Amino acid sequence: MKADKILLHFSQVFCGIDKGHPLRGAEMNEAYILEDGYIAIEGAKIIDVGTGMPDLQLIDENTELIDCTGKTAVPGLIDCHTHLVYGGSREHEFAQKLKGVPYLEILAEGEVF
């Protein structure tokens, strides 16, 4: 299997322990950090994570090598809410809160941007 992209030379890569199933509870505390790490990607899937230089069998003339020196890789956090990530400024709400307006009253105004 060849990688489409390999992100190289991360200062640190935070890795959860692979238990073959989604981690839950105390299992989420089990992790390790790789120094000078790399992440190999094929399509939308991570196919290898390690330290130093990746196995040459992952690389061919089409593999894009991306230098990530000085960066840290951590698992993505997914917000499962169903509303817009950014729907406009809410600074007016902050001003109202400072004036003591209750949140439910602010919510009832229902200002749409």
C-alpha angles and dihedrals in degrees: 000000000000124000121236090204135012119195106207140196100016108176086226137001116199109214130187118214111265107232095164093253137062110288118246136183116336091003087074089066091063109093143126136208124230119210118215088009134177135203120206117204132192114187105318095333131094105229101177141010124188149124133278115358119354123242108284089231087074093058132074135154091282097053113111111220114206120192111223097176111161094017133111125217119213131169114274118254114223121209106208096196116127098220130093115286089222121015101163138288121325096185091117088062091055090053090050092050089053088054090054099253108157116246094239090055091051089048092050090058086069097197110189123204 
